[in-house]
C-alpha cells in the first residue's frame, strides 16, 4: 500500500534556503569551476526524499542562493563549456546546471519564487550584477556570510544577465540562432524551455494568489517574473510591443540580426585549429581543475575584449530568401518550419505569444490591451511567407477565443476595400455569411489571398466546433462565392525577382485551404442530415447584392437603404 502514496507527477514541495555551511560548500565547487560536482550536490539537497514524499507529508527541499541559480542559467548556454569547448567533460557542467534548474522548477511553489525573480533579473547597467536601487542587499549579504557572492567572470561580467541588454534581446538572439546557427540553437532552445517553464509557473502562481486576495491582485501579478521583463524598459508602449513581438518572431533576417545580436562576442565563431607543434605547459586534468596554459579566465577575457584575427564573413541572402549562416555551416531549411527555426522553435514562439496575451489581458493600461498586442503581432506575422504564415496560424497555444480575436485582427492589413471593420467578438452566422466568408485580399496576389483563405478556414472551424453554424443554403452560397473570388486572382509574381516562388506556393496553399473549407461545410451539412452536394468547378452562385456587406467589394443593393 505504500506505493500508492508515491507521487505520479512532479510534486511541489516546501523549500528553505541552504544553511551557511551547505551554501559555502556548493560555492567552493562553483568558484573552482567544478560545475558538474557543484550542481549535482545542489540537486541532491533539493531532490532528497522526493521518491517517498507524498502530498500529506512532503519533505523539505534546500534551495541554492540566488547567485548560484543565476550561474546555472548562464552555464546552460555559456559558449566555453558548450559549443566552444574541446573537452568532453566540460559539457557535463552545463548539463548538470540544466538538470538542477529543471528540478527547481518542478519543486518550487509560492514564496520561493522570490528567490527565482532575484536570480533571473537583468542588470539595468553594465557596472554590476544588479541595480542596488531596485534590488537591495539580502540579509545574507549584510551579515558577512558572503554566500550571495561568487567570484569569476562567468558569474559576473560574463553572466547572461549582464551580457544581455534585457530579456527580449536574449530571446531574439536565441530565435535568430534557431534559423542561422543550429549548433548554438541546440543549447539556446534548452535555455528558452527552462525559462518559459519558470515564467509560466510563476504567472500561474501569481494568478492563483491574486484570486485568493482580489484586493491585491494587480500588485501580486506585478511581482511576476514576466512582468519584470516587460516593465524593464522606459520605452513607449508601442515601442515596447514592437521590441517584444519582433524578438519572439526573430528569424535571422537583417533587422533581427541588428537588434538582437549575439550575447557573447564571437559566440558563433568556430574554434581555432589546434597547433600540434605547440604543447601546453603543465598538466591538464579537468577533474582536478589543472588546465595548464588553457586558463579559462584568460580565455573569457579574450572572448570578451579581443576580436578574432580572421575577418568574419558578412551575412548574405540565399536565393530562397533565407539568411545565410555566418559560421559557414549547413544552411537552414527552405521549408515553412525551416524559416521559423524548426518545430521546437515554433512551439516556443507560440508559448511566448500565449503568455504575453494573458499578461495583456491583465494589464491593458500598463502594457497594452489584447487587441493592441495582436496589432503588433499581426504587423510581424503578415510579412511571413505564406507557408510560414500557415504554420503560425495552425499551431497556436492560445485559448480558442483569443485565437479567434487574433484571426479576425489578421484580416485588417490584407483586407480588400476601404472598410477596416474590426471584429471584436465571435461573429454571428449572418455576419459570417454576409461579410467574412466572401472576403478577398487587397491585391491580386495568390499569397495574400491564400492568407485570407487560411484565416477564413480557421474561423469557420472554430464556429463549427462550437455549434455556432447552421447548414443553410445561404452558408453554402457564401462559402462557394468566397472561394471563387479568392481563386479568381491572377497573381502578382510576374517580373518580380524572388516573388514567383512565393506566388506559386500561395496558389497551392489557397487551393488546399479551399478544399478543406468545402470539406468542413460538407461535414456540417451531413451532421444536419443533408446530402453532400457534388463539387463544382464553377459554382452557379447567386448575386450577393442582397447581403449588404460592408466588407465586400461588391456594391450594395439599393433595396438596403433601411440600414
C-alpha angles and dihedrals in degrees: 000000000000091000090063089068094056114109116255094199139021107305125211111232136187113261137194135188121274117261117252091257095052094042090051090050093054090042090057091055094048096046089051087053091243089138099160093052093044097051094039086055091050091046091055091051092051099040101039112127094009094121092060098032119110134191092255094057113013121184118241118249125211115232124208121238117273095255091056090050090050091051090051090056091051094047093058089071105015104136099218094061097035123031098002100051131097093197118101089204098051093073089059090072091054092048092048090053090050092048090051094050091049089053090049092052093049092048106038125090139157122353094008089076088076087074091050092051090051092047096049099044118122121229118254090214135021096243099084149004093270142355105265091210091062098033113036118199116280120239090257090058094052095043094064095247090123093199089124090067131072127188123221135070096266092062094043129019093012095045114123088235090059098037094049117080087215139324093279092053089057093045092050092049092048091054090046087057090053088068106027107024111038093171091059092039090063087069100032093057089058090052093049092048096053093042091051089049089056094044094050095044092047092050092048090050092050090048090052092049090046092056090053092050107028093173090065097033097116094046091048092051091048089061090063120112094238090055090051089056093048094045094047095099136062090218123133114264093252093050091046092051091051093048092051098043093045090051092051091049098038109140108173098274121143094266093049093048090051098049099031104041129167117299096219121038113259088003093152098039116116121246116267113256115264114256103223091198093060113074125192117254113235132008123315114211119152093190092061097032096247107141104163111207092348096088109175095207091056090046090053091053091050091050092049101045111018123071120220117269092226114080110248116234113242116240115263136192122255122221091258093055096254118131116255119239115258093211093059094240128127113322120241123264119272096218126099096269092044092057089055096044100263135291095301092052091050091052091050092048090052092049090054092049092050092049094047090049089057091051091049090054091054099041108035093148100041097040115004138294121258094261091050091052091048090049090059091043092049091051089058099038095049090066093057120107110266094253092051089045088056091052092052092047094051101043102055119146095194123111110274094250092053090048090053089054091051092047092051090046089053090065093069103075095042100038122128117232136025097286118095098181111173119222106222100175139022104296122243120243090255092055090044093053097039101040121007104044093052097049120127133191123271092247140032091260118132089210094053094048089046089058089050090051091052092052092048090049092052093050092047091052092050094050092045092048091052095047093248096130133071122202098246129160088241089058092053092048091051093048094049094043093051092048091050093049094049092046093048094073117110099218132244104234100099113114095359113116113234094006101088094076092048090051092049091050088047091055091052094046092047092052092048092048091049091051091050091049091053089048091054090049091052091050089051091050094047090049087056091052097257125136113247112252120233117260115257130206090215115016118219097235133184120240113267097216090107091058093071094208116187089199097047120098089220116098117256121249118258088233090071097072093115088081 
